[in-house]
Amino acid sequence: MSKQYWLLKSEETCYSIEDLKRDGSTDWGGIRNYAARNSLRDQMQKGDLAFYYHSSCDVPGIYGIAEITSEGHPDPTAFDPTDDHFDQKSTPEKPVWYSRTVKFKKTLKKPVTLADVKARKELQNMALIRLGRLSVTPVTEDEWKIIESMM
């Protein structure tokens, strides 16, 4: 299967690109939306690249790039009753929620802001614009190339 591209959205105060840089990699879990879960479970592949997007901050936008480094696996936060993302309906035998490991690739010198993306006519159909609230969205190869040219 050919390389795919994604946008992973996290609140800057929750887990920023700087946190990912410090840690090197993280489990992209705690996702509790079925469309995003399906992307994590069924569509992402090891080696895919993702824009790292900060939301709910002064300047929402793409702040870095990450790589998908694992197959989809049951999200362990769903099984932990002390975790904010615990779901009693999800069990190790019948998991509901999935995650992937993502690895830090780079921080952008200057973010590509949401305003920058919205200003580009050729990006108006991007899932980020159409499905704004999802924490995992696909990015087409053309969209990836356009945004790379904006970095």
Backbone torsions as a table, in degrees:
resi	resn	phi	psi	omega
1	MET	NA	140.2	-178.1
2	SER	-76.5	159.9	-178.9
3	LYS	-59.5	139.7	175.6
4	GLN	-115.8	167.0	-177.3
5	TYR	-129.5	148.9	-173.6
6	TRP	-141.3	166.5	169.2
7	LEU	-125.3	123.2	177.2
8	LEU	-107.8	124.8	-174.5
9	LYS	-109.7	129.1	177.0
10	SER	-140.3	145.8	173.7
11	GLU	-70.2	135.6	-177.1
12	GLU	-56.6	-36.4	-178.7
13	THR	-79.3	-13.3	179.9
14	CYS	-89.6	-55.9	178.5
15	TYR	-159.0	100.3	-174.1
16	SER	-88.8	172.0	174.6
17	ILE	-61.3	-32.3	177.2
18	GLU	-67.3	-34.8	175.0
19	ASP	-64.5	-44.0	179.1
20	LEU	-64.1	-40.2	177.3
21	LYS	-60.8	-45.4	179.8
22	ARG	-61.8	-43.9	-175.4
23	ASP	-82.4	-22.9	-178.2
24	GLY	86.5	-43.2	176.0
25	SER	-158.0	165.6	178.7
26	THR	-154.7	161.0	173.9
27	ASP	-86.6	121.4	-178.4
28	TRP	-85.3	80.7	-176.2
29	GLY	-118.8	-171.3	-179.2
30	GLY	78.1	9.6	-179.3
31	ILE	-81.6	124.6	-177.7
32	ARG	-126.3	48.8	174.6
33	ASN	-132.0	131.4	-173.8
34	TYR	-66.2	-37.8	179.0
35	ALA	-64.2	-44.9	178.2
36	ALA	-65.7	-40.8	177.5
37	ARG	-58.5	-43.3	-179.8
38	ASN	-62.7	-38.2	176.2
39	SER	-62.9	-46.5	179.8
40	LEU	-63.0	-44.1	-174.4
41	ARG	-76.7	-44.0	-165.4
42	ASP	-109.7	-26.3	-168.4
43	GLN	-110.9	-40.5	179.2
44	MET	-61.5	152.2	177.3
45	GLN	-134.5	152.1	172.5
46	LYS	-55.6	135.8	-179.9
47	GLY	96.1	-14.9	175.7
48	ASP	-63.4	153.7	177.8
49	LEU	-109.0	153.2	-179.4
50	ALA	-139.8	138.1	168.0
51	PHE	-74.0	139.6	178.0
52	TYR	-102.5	111.9	-170.7
53	TYR	-108.7	132.1	173.5
54	HIS	-96.8	127.2	176.5
55	SER	-115.0	172.0	177.5
56	SER	50.4	48.4	178.5
57	CYS	-141.2	176.3	-178.2
58	ASP	-60.0	-39.7	-178.5
59	VAL	-129.1	85.9	178.2
60	PRO	-63.4	140.9	178.6
61	GLY	169.3	-176.4	180.0
62	ILE	-87.1	122.5	-175.8
63	TYR	-113.6	-8.6	-178.6
64	GLY	-173.1	-174.0	-179.7
65	ILE	-132.2	139.5	177.7
66	ALA	-128.2	163.7	177.2
67	GLU	-121.5	140.4	175.6
68	ILE	-79.4	124.3	-173.6
69	THR	-122.4	10.0	177.8
70	SER	-142.0	164.9	168.8
71	GLU	-74.1	163.7	174.5
72	GLY	-64.6	139.9	178.9
73	HIS	-144.2	155.4	179.0
74	PRO	-53.8	137.0	-179.0
75	ASP	-76.4	112.3	-177.4
76	PRO	-64.2	-22.3	-179.8
77	THR	-65.9	-24.7	179.8
78	ALA	-68.8	-22.4	-176.3
79	PHE	-96.0	-7.3	-173.1
80	ASP	-99.2	106.9	-177.1
81	PRO	-62.2	-16.6	178.2
82	THR	-89.0	-6.3	-178.2
83	ASP	-90.4	145.0	177.8
84	ASP	-60.3	-21.8	-176.0
85	HIS	-101.0	14.2	178.7
86	PHE	-58.4	138.6	176.5
87	ASP	-137.6	108.2	-175.6
88	GLN	-63.5	-18.5	178.0
89	LYS	-79.8	-15.1	-179.6
90	SER	-97.7	123.8	179.6
91	THR	-124.7	160.0	176.7
92	PRO	-58.3	-30.6	179.0
93	GLU	-76.6	-33.4	179.5
94	LYS	-135.1	74.4	-177.6
95	PRO	-69.9	143.2	175.2
96	VAL	-99.0	-39.1	-171.6
97	TRP	-110.4	145.5	-176.4
98	TYR	-127.0	162.2	178.0
99	SER	-144.5	172.5	175.6
100	ARG	-138.2	153.8	172.3
101	THR	-87.3	132.7	177.0
102	VAL	-120.3	143.7	-176.8
103	LYS	-117.0	139.6	176.2
104	PHE	-62.6	133.8	173.4
105	LYS	-112.6	-53.0	179.6
106	LYS	-166.1	157.1	172.4
107	THR	-101.5	140.0	177.4
108	LEU	-79.0	144.2	177.2
109	LYS	-65.0	-35.8	179.4
110	LYS	-140.2	130.2	-177.9
111	PRO	-66.4	152.6	167.7
112	VAL	-93.4	106.1	-171.1
113	THR	-77.5	162.1	174.2
114	LEU	-58.1	-39.0	177.2
115	ALA	-61.8	-40.1	177.3
116	ASP	-61.1	-44.6	-179.2
117	VAL	-64.8	-46.1	-179.1
118	LYS	-64.1	-26.2	-178.7
119	ALA	-75.0	-15.8	-178.1
120	ARG	-93.1	114.4	-177.7
121	LYS	-56.1	-39.1	-176.9
122	GLU	-72.5	-4.0	177.9
123	LEU	-108.4	7.5	-175.3
124	GLN	-66.1	-22.1	178.0
125	ASN	-96.3	5.8	179.6
126	MET	-61.0	140.8	-179.5
127	ALA	-56.8	-34.0	176.9
128	LEU	-54.5	-39.1	-179.2
129	ILE	-80.2	-46.7	-176.7
130	ARG	-72.3	-37.2	-174.0
131	LEU	-119.3	36.2	-169.1
132	GLY	-31.0	-38.1	-170.5
133	ARG	-83.5	-13.5	-176.1
134	LEU	-70.9	140.3	-177.7
135	SER	-85.7	-11.3	175.8
136	VAL	-136.9	117.9	178.3
137	THR	-136.3	148.4	176.4
138	PRO	-73.1	152.7	175.1
139	VAL	-128.2	128.9	178.6
140	THR	-72.9	162.3	178.0
141	GLU	-61.0	-40.5	178.3
142	ASP	-63.3	-43.7	177.9
143	GLU	-61.7	-41.1	178.9
144	TRP	-59.2	-47.1	-178.3
145	LYS	-63.7	-39.9	179.1
146	ILE	-63.6	-47.3	-178.7
147	ILE	-66.7	-39.3	175.5
148	GLU	-56.8	-38.3	-179.9
149	SER	-69.3	-17.0	180.0
150	MET	-89.4	-8.2	-176.4
151	MET	-79.1	NA	NA
